[in-house]
């Protein structure tokens, strides 16, 4: 019982520290593209390619055409719609 309480307190403190200081996501892995029937991480659903923060492990969608991390999926969808409109 005490161990579960200590775990809950530790998790709460970790979330508080992350909310206050957070990770700057300054160091990324090389972009990874998932092909075939392999399970895709949630970050790779948007473009099929993702990068991971080397400090905290969080995964982010990556756009090979723009060669940058996608910070906002909504903005990326708008950009793709605009490109499709110009191509048509």
CORLIN-V835470 format. One record per residue. N is the residue number from 1. PHI is phi as a letter, one per 30 degrees, with the letter a starting at -180 (999 if undefined). OMEGA is omega in whole degrees, -180 to 180 (999 if undefined). D_FIRST is the distance of its C-alpha to the first C-alpha in Angstrom with 1 decimal. Layout:
# CORLIN-V835470
n={N | N}
phi={PHI | PHI}
omega={OMEGA | OMEGA}
d_first={D_FIRST | D_FIRST}
This chain:
# CORLIN-V835470
n={1 | 2 | 3 | 4 | 5 | 6 | 7 | 8 | 9 | 10 | 11 | 12 | 13 | 14 | 15 | 16 | 17 | 18 | 19 | 20 | 21 | 22 | 23 | 24 | 25 | 26 | 27 | 28 | 29 | 30 | 31 | 32 | 33 | 34 | 35 | 36 | 37 | 38 | 39 | 40 | 41 | 42 | 43 | 44 | 45 | 46 | 47 | 48 | 49 | 50 | 51 | 52 | 53 | 54 | 55 | 56 | 57 | 58 | 59 | 60 | 61 | 62 | 63 | 64 | 65 | 66 | 67 | 68 | 69 | 70 | 71 | 72 | 73 | 74 | 75 | 76 | 77 | 78 | 79 | 80 | 81 | 82 | 83 | 84 | 85 | 86 | 87 | 88}
phi={999 | d | d | d | d | d | d | d | d | d | d | d | d | d | d | d | d | d | d | d | c | i | c | d | h | d | b | c | d | d | e | c | c | c | b | i | c | d | d | c | d | e | d | d | d | d | b | j | b | b | b | b | d | d | c | c | i | d | c | b | d | b | c | d | d | d | h | a | d | d | d | b | e | d | d | d | d | d | d | d | d | d | d | d | d | d | d | d}
omega={180 | 179 | 178 | 178 | 178 | 177 | 180 | 178 | 179 | 179 | 180 | 179 | 179 | 178 | 178 | 179 | 179 | 179 | -178 | -175 | 177 | 176 | 180 | -178 | -177 | -177 | -177 | 172 | 173 | 180 | -179 | 177 | 180 | 179 | 177 | -175 | -180 | 178 | -180 | 172 | -179 | -179 | -177 | -178 | -175 | -175 | -176 | -178 | 179 | 172 | 178 | 175 | -178 | -180 | -176 | 178 | -180 | -179 | -179 | 175 | -179 | -180 | -180 | -179 | -180 | -178 | 177 | 178 | 179 | -178 | -179 | 179 | 179 | 179 | 179 | 178 | 178 | 180 | 179 | 178 | 178 | 177 | 180 | 179 | 180 | -179 | -177 | 999}
d_first={0.0 | 3.8 | 5.4 | 5.3 | 6.3 | 8.7 | 9.9 | 10.8 | 12.5 | 14.3 | 15.5 | 16.7 | 18.5 | 20.1 | 21.3 | 22.8 | 24.5 | 25.9 | 27.2 | 28.9 | 30.2 | 29.8 | 31.6 | 35.4 | 35.8 | 38.8 | 38.8 | 39.0 | 39.5 | 42.8 | 43.1 | 42.0 | 43.8 | 42.4 | 45.3 | 45.6 | 43.1 | 40.1 | 37.1 | 37.4 | 34.7 | 34.5 | 36.4 | 39.2 | 39.8 | 42.1 | 44.5 | 43.4 | 42.8 | 39.9 | 38.9 | 35.5 | 34.6 | 34.5 | 32.1 | 29.3 | 30.2 | 30.9 | 33.8 | 36.9 | 39.9 | 43.1 | 46.7 | 49.1 | 52.1 | 51.1 | 49.3 | 46.4 | 42.8 | 42.6 | 40.6 | 41.2 | 41.7 | 43.7 | 46.1 | 46.5 | 47.4 | 49.9 | 51.4 | 51.8 | 53.4 | 55.8 | 56.7 | 57.4 | 59.6 | 61.6 | 62.0 | 63.3}
